[in-house]
Amino acid sequence: MAFSHGIPLKKQYGQHFLRQDSVVHVMLDHVDLQQASVVEIGPGDGFLTRHILQQPIARLWSFEIDADWVRLLKETIKDPRFTVFEENILDINFSRFQEHVPWVLLANLPYQITFPILHMLQKHRDVITHGVFMIQEEVAQKLVKTSGRGYGFPSLFFNHYFELKLLMKVSPTAFLPPPKVFSRLVYFKAKQTVASIPDEENFWKFIKLCFHQPRRMLRNNLAQGQYDLTKISAEQLALRAQQLSMDELLELWEAVRS
């Protein structure tokens, strides 16, 4: 079992603490922190936290669900700009952020809650407008795919709302304890203008069904829905969703939703 400051790291929380200064420097180099409001998810023992507080920020709010680390941070960091909350950020009311918008996110995300947090960022992109997060390398690659293997609902959905850019690939040796996989820093920025999608909520359900089994033809995946497939050509139904661009999928949606 790994320890930091005499406190054991807990597997159930996916605690792999960053220990490499150069990784933090890349994160900080990609955001403007002059008088910024910064939010951090899962500060742990405060390695990234302390780096952020060396910057000319206005405030840092860190959300940590492990009481041991909350207690440590409160005891060891005496900076009036810093507030640590013993809360799961997925459960909070985002109205508390409104007074200081916009917010910048800097975070080494726990792998097991990557997608819930990404969906939270999509929902509240008017509040947390940009930042850099660290996620599993495999997931990062899926986010930026535009075709082929790994291309699917996550890449289509998140690229519709955000500009995404892969930054530094991070070795397991940069963490305590080392995870079994590589990680990746990803820069994100909410798009100021998002293209309108008719009946948007149902469109994304349609996309999920298109990619339900990526190696199957559209005909087989869409047969599980309530769509009139006679409105789609036989040639298109014989394709896999991975062979279609966002624009082509939107055309299919226009055909079947009417």
HUKACOR-V659233 format. One record per backbone hydrogen bond with DSSP energy under -0.5 kcal/mol. CO is the residue of the C=O (numbers start at 1). NH is the residue of the N-H. If there is no record, write none. Layout:
# HUKACOR-V659233
co: <CO,CO>
nh: <NH,NH>
This chain:
# HUKACOR-V659233
co: <2,4,7,9,10,10,11,14,17,19,20,20,21,22,23,24,25,26,27,28,31,33,33,36,36,36,37,38,39,40,40,41,43,46,47,48,49,50,51,52,55,56,59,60,60,61,62,62,63,65,66,66,67,68,69,70,71,72,73,76,77,79,81,83,85,85,87,88,89,92,93,94,95,97,98,102,103,103,104,105,107,107,110,111,113,114,115,116,117,118,119,120,122,124,124,127,127,127,129,130,131,132,133,134,135,136,137,138,139,140,141,142,148,152,153,154,155,156,157,158,161,162,163,165,168,170,171,172,174,174,176,182,183,184,185,186,187,188,189,197,199,200,201,202,203,204,205,206,207,209,211,213,217,217,218,219,221,222,222,227,228,229,233,234,236,237,239,240,241,242,245,246,247,248,249,250,251,252,253,254>
nh: <9,7,4,11,13,15,14,16,176,21,23,24,25,26,27,28,29,30,30,31,33,35,36,38,58,59,104,61,106,42,63,108,46,50,51,52,53,54,54,55,57,35,38,62,83,40,64,85,42,67,69,70,71,72,73,74,75,76,77,78,79,82,60,62,64,87,89,91,92,94,96,97,98,100,101,37,129,130,39,132,109,134,113,114,117,118,119,120,121,122,123,124,125,127,128,102,103,129,190,105,188,107,186,109,184,140,141,142,143,144,145,145,151,156,157,158,159,160,161,162,191,164,189,187,185,183,174,175,19,20,17,137,170,135,167,133,165,131,163,200,203,204,205,206,207,208,209,210,211,212,214,216,220,221,222,223,224,225,227,229,231,232,237,238,239,219,218,243,244,148,249,250,251,252,253,254,255,256,257,258>
